Amino acid sequence: MKEIRTDLTPQEKQKSYAKYFYEPIAEPNPNLIEILKKGPMDPAKALMPEDINKLLDPGYHEVETGYCILPNGAGYVAVNNKFPGVTVDMINWWFAWHALEDMRYMLWFRKGHFGIEISEEDRRIILDPNTPMVKKFQGRTHYVVEDTGGGVEDIQISFLSPEELGFDMDRFKPPAVGTVIAANGVSQPRAGGPKAPAIMLHFVREIPGGVEFRSRFWMGYHIIDKRPVKLIPDGISIPIQAPMGLAFHNVEEYSNLAVILPRLYKEMEGKIS
């Protein structure tokens, strides 16, 4: 079992980007935190995973930030995080670059990110200069040690392409969408308990002055053969604390990344090594 790391090694501290780990964590977006503090949203206003192509429509959904338990017992999270001064290229680069080293994942959000691993095959693909940037995360699997709001978990994040998610690829282009970061996740609490499946979807769109993440999570689901499948048994309901904790965590980690990423990308010159 991978250790829970809360500080950098002497060797890591020598790296130029170690400074980001030690910076004060950015204040979570107060507008989003205020919305979440009001309690669960109306489940009738959730986006069901069968309807992800609605994200390609212009404008916004009635609820872009909230959490709830769906009528079928699955958990749901929506968050709209803004990234001023960030580009789609920066986002694609980040999800390739940070998988290569514990400290890169840790500096993203040191309060809840404790380590990351990938296979040697995935490392080779990521480091290959001929691999297109999006394929440096799509099709790759990250094994992370993370606290998403309910205690430390070991999480397997198997990233998917837009095609695998079931997006209409004829419509999948700017300005409707810039990139999508999505995966089937399986989390195992360190404290014990059953493994928990989830679909993670970050739908990234350009906005004036930056990009926005229209994030959606369906806890209890996976994408299988381009379709969402509920994996939790009928009659079982995920505790509301799970989507609530994830929603707050999402705001925290992405508020911090939004502050770090423009400077880090410039310093690394957008290169993968």
C-alpha positions, 0 to 999 in steps of 0.5 A: 500500500502506497504511503500517505505523503505529507511533505517533500523529500530533500531531493524533491525540495531541490526542484524549481517547482517545489515552491508551489507545494509550500505556497499558502493554499488559495482560498476556495472560491467563496461564491461556490462554497456559499452555494454548497453550504445551502445544502443539497440541490433538487435532484430533478435539476441534476444532469443524468449521465445519459444526457452528457451531450446537453453539455455541448449546448450553448449557455448553462444548466439551471444548476451548475454547482450543487450536490444531491442523491439521485432518485436511484440512489446514486450520488451527484455532484456539479461544480463550475470552477473558473480559471482566469488566465488559463488555456485549454492547452494548459489543462491538457498539459497539466493532466499529462505532466502531473502523473509523472511524479508524487510531488506534482500531484501533491503540490496541486492540493497538499491538504488532500493529495498524498501520492500518485503512481502510473504503470511503466507503459503509461509513463513511456507513452506520456514521455514519448514526444510523438504521443498527442497531448490528450493521449498522454492522459486519455487511456492512461490510469492514475493510481492516487492517494487522496482525501476527497472529503471523506477520509483517505482513499486509494483511487484508480482513475481510468481516463476515457476519451470523448468517444468512449464517453458517448459524446456526439463527435460531430458537435465536439468542437470549439466553441462548444467544448475545449477539452474533456477530462473524464474517467471511471474511478474506483475508490477504496477507503483506507479506513475500510468498507466497500469499493466505490465506483464513480464517473468523473467528468470535467467539461472544459470550455473557453470563456472570456479571459480563461476557461471554465470547468463544468464538472459532473460526478455520478457516484455509483456509475461507470461508463461501459461501452459508451453508456453509463451503467449504475453499478450499485444495487437497486435499493442501495443509496449512497450517503449524502456525505459522499457527494457533499464532501466531494463537492467541497473538495472539488472547489478547494483543489481547483481553486488552488490549481487555478492560482498555480497553473498559469505560472507553472505552465510558463515555468515548465514551458509547456513541456512534458518531462 
